[in-house]
Amino acid sequence: MRKKLAILADRVIAGGVITEADALELTKLSGPDLIFLFAEANRIKEQFVGSSVFLCSIINAKSGRCPENCAFCAQSAHHTTDAPVYPLVDEERMVACAHEAEKNGSSCYGIITSGTTVSKGEELERILRAVRRIRTETGITPSCSLGIIDQATASALKEAGVETYHHNLETARSFFPQICSTHDYEEDVTTVRVAREAGLKVCCGGIFGLGESAAQRVEMAFTLRELKVESVPLNFLNPIEGTRLAGAQNITPLECLQTIAMYRFILPNRRITVCGGREKNLRDLQSWMFMAGASGTMIGNYLTTTGRAPEQDWQMLRDLELDVANCCE
C-alpha cells in the first residue's frame, strides 16, 4: 500500500487528481498504512501550501434563536441548550475582539452571526462599520459568516473590506436532509457561488461525526473541489446536551487524521484548517493534524464552546518547530 500511496501523491503533485474510488480506498486504510497516508498527505501539503501554519479566530457576534434545525447546533431554536442568547454585539465589541485575535497571532478574524441570514439595515450596517475599522486599525484580515446572503449583501461586504466569506455546507448533499430540513442544500451552494461572484474568497467545509458514511465524507470533498473554494475548515462534532446529536459518539483520533489526510489528497492546494471539536476528538494527537495534511487551525474559543488557551496552541507549534503565517494569503 505504501507504493500505491506514493503513486497517488505523485499524481496529485504533478497536477493530476484522484478519483472518488481512490478517495474511498483511502478511507479504508488502517494500522501502519495510516502512517504512510499521513506522510504522503503532508508531502502534498508541503508542495502546494508549504509548512507555515495559518491561525484564525472568530467572534460569536449574535447568538441563539436560530430558526434552522441543524441537528448538531446549540444555537438552534429547535433545541433547548445552555448556549448564550443575545442580539448582535456592538461595533466596539467586534473591533476589540479583532485586536485580541491579532494579539493571539491570528491572521484571519471571522464575524459570525446566528440565524438564516443577516438583517439588512442596522444589523448589516453595524457589521460593515466594524469591518472598515478592523481594516484600518489592525493588520488582521476580516471575514464574515452571516448565513445565506444575496448578491447585494456580498458586494457590500466586499466593498467594506471583507476578504473571505465563510459558509459551511456542513455535510454531503446526500446526507444533509438527515441533519437539516428547514432549508435546502442548494441554498448553501448558491451562497458560495454568490460570494465568489462578488469577488470574495470562500471558506467552506463541514462537520464530521454527524452519522455520515465514509463515502459521504468523500462526496462533500468533491463538492468543495467542484465549487473551487479557497479554504476548507474541518470540524469534528462536539455533542451538545439538548441537541438531536447529544448522544453521538466522538470519532477516534486516527479517524479524524485519516479524514484530514484524505481531504488533502482531494484538495491539494487549499488551506485546510482544523477547527471545532479538535480537543475532544483528536485528544493527545492534536499536533498530528499538521503532519496529516492540515495547514491551519482555529485558536481561541469557538461559537458556544471553549477552545484551548492560545498559549497551549503556541507551545504545540513551537514543539513542532512550525512557523506561523503572518498573513491570510
Summary of the structure (lengths in Angstrom):
residues: 329
radius of gyration: 18.8
end to end distance: 34.8
largest distance: 58.3
contacts: 1129
relative contact order: 0.17
helix: 45%
strand: 15%
